[in-house]
Amino acid sequence: MDAIADEMDVFLLDAFGVLNIGETAIPGVPERVAGLQKAGKRVIVVSNAAGFPHSNLMRKYARLGYDFDPDDVITSRKAALAGLGDMSATRWGLMATESLGREDLEHLDITYLAEDPSAYDAAEGYILMGSAVWTEQRQALLAASLIRNPRPVLVGNPDIVAPREKGFSTEPGSFAHRLGDATGVEPRFFGKPFKNIFDLVFARLGSFDPDRTVMVGDSLHTDILGGQAAGLRTALISGYGFFAGHDVIGPTKASGIQPDYILERP
């Protein structure tokens, strides 16, 4: 990122694949981010990390060596909650990890979805936040309930997979697309590459120059596509995350999603 710092005033950083891989900071990146902040650059995290309460993320970033203002960490969880609007009185069935607690969700009528079929049928709508403990059995129960009685499905994380220390995890976006295919119910997505999360970013930034604002990420279909649709410059990380150890030129040509910059590392 130092290589493009003179051209940019604002850095919007994806988390997984840019700041960290799983629970580990990418070597050298905490120092690089601190250097950008010290140089007066605005640095905002823009992440599809919907499964974690905001305070959990802040503790994680501090543990990894990052120093972010809590309001400068903007997640698809925030976008989904902002998008609920007058639907907040709905009885929701929730895909999430119950052990993480209900922080940020206290105002919602939610039931964690597990193995009880009646919980699926009792819900007036569904929110897919985190899939760490989701199973194929739960997926089948949700699909069957939606087929019997179609209801809204809100997706707080459009990601299909996310890079971990070893391999990739399957994320809510993957289950949501499968639900749509199986039931005919079209999910509503919140987070990159959709406009709703960038609206929150722009509200936080206030006045800024899009030509001197760069979205930095490791995925073409969320980070780069989302940044381009929002009218920003984009930088693809090639050596970590989705493309670690793989060619990036072929996929950019095949998809037609061409970043302004390709950086080997954040």
PLY file of the C-alpha trace (Angstrom):
ply
format ascii 1.0
element vertex 266
property float x
property float y
property float z
element edge 265
property int vertex1
property int vertex2
end_header
0.00 0.00 0.00
2.96 2.31 0.53
3.52 2.23 -3.25
0.22 4.04 -3.90
0.12 6.20 -0.76
1.10 9.40 -2.59
-1.88 8.98 -4.91
-4.47 8.28 -2.20
-5.95 10.15 0.76
-8.36 7.45 1.92
-7.73 3.70 2.26
-10.74 1.41 2.66
-9.40 -1.94 3.80
-11.02 -5.34 3.66
-10.18 -7.41 6.73
-9.72 -11.08 5.81
-6.90 -11.31 3.29
-5.75 -7.73 3.88
-5.41 -7.19 7.63
-5.44 -10.81 8.73
-5.79 -14.42 7.72
-8.11 -16.03 10.25
-6.89 -15.04 13.70
-3.41 -13.98 12.57
-2.27 -10.56 11.36
-0.53 -10.55 7.99
3.15 -9.85 8.79
4.11 -6.19 8.45
0.58 -4.92 7.86
-0.10 -3.50 11.36
3.05 -1.41 10.97
2.10 -0.39 7.44
-1.40 0.69 8.51
0.06 2.64 11.43
2.41 4.36 8.98
-0.48 5.38 6.74
-2.39 6.74 9.73
0.66 8.66 10.94
1.05 10.16 7.47
-2.46 11.58 7.74
-4.24 9.04 5.55
-7.79 8.14 6.46
-8.00 4.39 7.04
-11.37 2.66 7.38
-12.05 -1.06 7.64
-14.87 -2.22 5.33
-15.59 -5.84 6.13
-18.25 -8.47 5.59
-17.60 -9.77 9.12
-21.25 -9.92 10.16
-20.99 -12.85 12.55
-19.15 -10.99 15.32
-20.41 -8.30 17.69
-18.64 -5.01 17.04
-16.79 -5.00 20.36
-15.39 -8.48 19.57
-13.91 -7.16 16.33
-12.38 -4.16 18.07
-10.70 -6.40 20.64
-9.46 -8.67 17.87
-7.93 -5.81 15.87
-6.27 -4.41 18.99
-4.84 -7.85 19.77
-3.47 -8.09 16.22
-1.73 -4.72 16.58
-4.19 -2.36 14.85
-5.49 0.91 16.26
-8.84 1.83 14.70
-11.54 4.18 15.90
-14.62 2.00 16.51
-16.61 4.15 14.08
-13.97 3.51 11.41
-14.75 -0.22 11.39
-17.79 -0.59 9.15
-19.18 -4.07 8.68
-21.95 -5.80 6.81
-23.46 -6.45 10.24
-23.93 -2.69 10.60
-25.33 -2.48 7.07
-27.84 -5.26 7.73
-29.01 -3.73 11.00
-29.36 -0.33 9.32
-31.34 -1.96 6.52
-33.92 -3.48 8.83
-35.79 -0.18 9.06
-39.43 -0.70 10.04
-38.90 -4.48 9.95
-37.33 -4.41 13.41
-40.58 -5.67 14.99
-40.43 -8.87 12.94
-39.83 -12.18 14.72
-36.54 -13.29 13.22
-34.92 -16.68 12.93
-31.17 -16.11 13.18
-28.23 -17.91 11.61
-25.39 -17.02 13.99
-23.18 -18.41 16.74
-25.21 -18.14 19.94
-22.15 -18.29 22.19
-20.99 -14.91 20.82
-23.98 -13.26 22.50
-26.67 -10.82 21.38
-24.67 -7.60 21.46
-25.83 -5.22 18.67
-29.00 -7.35 18.35
-30.66 -6.53 21.69
-33.48 -4.57 20.05
-34.50 -7.47 17.81
-36.89 -10.35 18.49
-34.58 -13.20 17.51
-34.47 -16.95 17.93
-31.25 -18.81 17.13
-31.90 -21.50 14.56
-30.70 -24.96 15.51
-32.34 -28.40 15.28
-35.90 -27.49 16.34
-38.12 -27.35 13.22
-40.78 -25.33 15.06
-38.34 -22.41 15.46
-38.00 -22.17 11.69
-41.76 -22.22 11.13
-42.43 -19.66 13.90
-40.12 -17.06 12.37
-41.59 -14.23 10.28
-38.26 -13.72 8.53
-34.65 -14.82 8.68
-31.31 -13.08 9.15
-28.17 -14.92 8.04
-25.31 -13.37 10.01
-22.71 -16.06 10.64
-22.31 -19.64 9.48
-19.56 -20.98 11.76
-21.92 -23.48 13.42
-24.38 -23.87 10.53
-24.94 -27.40 9.27
-26.51 -29.13 6.30
-29.32 -30.31 8.58
-30.11 -26.71 9.54
-29.91 -25.65 5.91
-32.45 -28.33 4.99
-34.81 -27.26 7.80
-34.63 -23.63 6.66
-35.22 -24.48 3.01
-38.19 -26.70 3.84
-39.77 -24.01 6.01
-39.32 -21.40 3.28
-40.88 -23.68 0.68
-43.93 -24.18 2.92
-44.21 -20.48 3.71
-42.00 -17.95 1.81
-40.69 -15.17 4.06
-37.96 -12.51 3.84
-34.33 -13.62 4.00
-31.78 -10.94 4.92
-28.10 -11.79 4.48
-25.60 -9.96 6.65
-22.59 -11.44 4.87
-22.64 -11.90 1.07
-19.27 -13.72 1.09
-19.23 -17.19 -0.43
-16.02 -18.24 1.34
-13.38 -16.55 3.52
-9.65 -17.30 3.76
-8.47 -18.94 6.98
-5.07 -20.13 8.17
-5.75 -23.40 6.36
-8.17 -23.33 3.47
-11.47 -21.45 3.29
-14.60 -21.33 5.40
-18.08 -21.43 3.84
-19.87 -18.15 4.51
-23.55 -17.08 4.68
-23.62 -15.89 1.07
-23.09 -19.45 -0.13
-26.01 -20.78 1.93
-28.17 -17.83 0.86
-27.66 -18.48 -2.84
-28.49 -22.13 -2.32
-31.66 -21.14 -0.48
-32.68 -18.88 -3.33
-32.14 -21.64 -5.86
-34.06 -24.19 -3.76
-36.99 -22.05 -2.66
-37.43 -19.21 -5.16
-37.13 -16.68 -2.31
-34.72 -13.93 -3.35
-32.42 -12.98 -0.45
-31.57 -9.35 0.33
-27.82 -8.92 0.69
-26.02 -6.39 2.90
-22.28 -5.76 2.59
-19.75 -5.73 -0.22
-20.23 -5.54 -3.19
-23.59 -3.90 -2.51
-24.20 -0.17 -2.20
-25.64 -0.30 1.32
-22.29 -0.76 3.06
-20.60 1.95 1.00
-23.41 4.36 1.92
-22.34 3.90 5.56
-18.70 4.46 4.61
-19.48 7.65 2.73
-21.58 8.98 5.61
-18.61 8.38 7.91
-16.14 10.06 5.55
-18.18 13.17 4.83
-16.46 15.19 2.11
-13.89 13.15 0.15
-12.43 12.72 -3.31
-13.41 9.36 -4.87
-10.42 9.56 -7.23
-8.11 9.61 -4.21
-9.98 6.88 -2.32
-9.03 3.24 -2.80
-10.82 0.04 -1.83
-8.16 -2.56 -1.01
-9.21 -6.20 -0.98
-8.35 -9.75 -1.95
-11.50 -10.66 -3.89
-12.68 -9.51 -7.29
-16.37 -10.23 -6.71
-16.80 -8.35 -3.42
-13.98 -5.84 -2.82
-13.04 -4.81 -6.35
-16.52 -5.02 -7.87
-18.00 -3.18 -4.89
-15.37 -0.45 -4.96
-15.82 0.09 -8.68
-19.61 0.21 -8.41
-19.20 2.83 -5.66
-17.03 4.96 -7.96
-13.74 4.40 -6.14
-10.24 3.33 -7.13
-9.46 -0.30 -6.35
-6.41 -2.38 -5.43
-6.36 -6.19 -5.49
-4.07 -8.08 -3.12
-2.58 -10.99 -5.07
-0.35 -12.73 -2.53
-2.77 -13.29 0.35
-6.37 -14.40 0.74
-8.28 -15.60 -2.30
-5.42 -15.48 -4.79
-2.55 -16.62 -2.58
-0.40 -18.87 -4.74
-2.63 -18.45 -7.79
-2.71 -16.39 -10.97
-4.78 -13.19 -10.87
-4.51 -12.07 -14.48
-6.65 -14.85 -15.92
-9.55 -14.31 -13.51
-9.52 -10.53 -14.00
-9.75 -11.00 -17.76
-12.38 -13.72 -17.55
-14.59 -11.75 -15.15
-14.05 -8.34 -16.70
-13.38 -6.97 -13.21
-10.10 -5.10 -13.59
-8.62 -3.36 -10.51
-6.69 -0.12 -10.84
-3.78 -1.67 -8.97
-2.56 -5.19 -8.26
-0.44 -5.36 -5.09
1.48 -8.46 -4.12
0.91 -7.73 -0.44
-1.05 -5.17 1.62
0 1
1 2
2 3
3 4
4 5
5 6
6 7
7 8
8 9
9 10
10 11
11 12
12 13
13 14
14 15
15 16
16 17
17 18
18 19
19 20
20 21
21 22
22 23
23 24
24 25
25 26
26 27
27 28
28 29
29 30
30 31
31 32
32 33
33 34
34 35
35 36
36 37
37 38
38 39
39 40
40 41
41 42
42 43
43 44
44 45
45 46
46 47
47 48
48 49
49 50
50 51
51 52
52 53
53 54
54 55
55 56
56 57
57 58
58 59
59 60
60 61
61 62
62 63
63 64
64 65
65 66
66 67
67 68
68 69
69 70
70 71
71 72
72 73
73 74
74 75
75 76
76 77
77 78
78 79
79 80
80 81
81 82
82 83
83 84
84 85
85 86
86 87
87 88
88 89
89 90
90 91
91 92
92 93
93 94
94 95
95 96
96 97
97 98
98 99
99 100
100 101
101 102
102 103
103 104
104 105
105 106
106 107
107 108
108 109
109 110
110 111
111 112
112 113
113 114
114 115
115 116
116 117
117 118
118 119
119 120
120 121
121 122
122 123
123 124
124 125
125 126
126 127
127 128
128 129
129 130
130 131
131 132
132 133
133 134
134 135
135 136
136 137
137 138
138 139
139 140
140 141
141 142
142 143
143 144
144 145
145 146
146 147
147 148
148 149
149 150
150 151
151 152
152 153
153 154
154 155
155 156
156 157
157 158
158 159
159 160
160 161
161 162
162 163
163 164
164 165
165 166
166 167
167 168
168 169
169 170
170 171
171 172
172 173
173 174
174 175
175 176
176 177
177 178
178 179
179 180
180 181
181 182
182 183
183 184
184 185
185 186
186 187
187 188
188 189
189 190
190 191
191 192
192 193
193 194
194 195
195 196
196 197
197 198
198 199
199 200
200 201
201 202
202 203
203 204
204 205
205 206
206 207
207 208
208 209
209 210
210 211
211 212
212 213
213 214
214 215
215 216
216 217
217 218
218 219
219 220
220 221
221 222
222 223
223 224
224 225
225 226
226 227
227 228
228 229
229 230
230 231
231 232
232 233
233 234
234 235
235 236
236 237
237 238
238 239
239 240
240 241
241 242
242 243
243 244
244 245
245 246
246 247
247 248
248 249
249 250
250 251
251 252
252 253
253 254
254 255
255 256
256 257
257 258
258 259
259 260
260 261
261 262
262 263
263 264
264 265
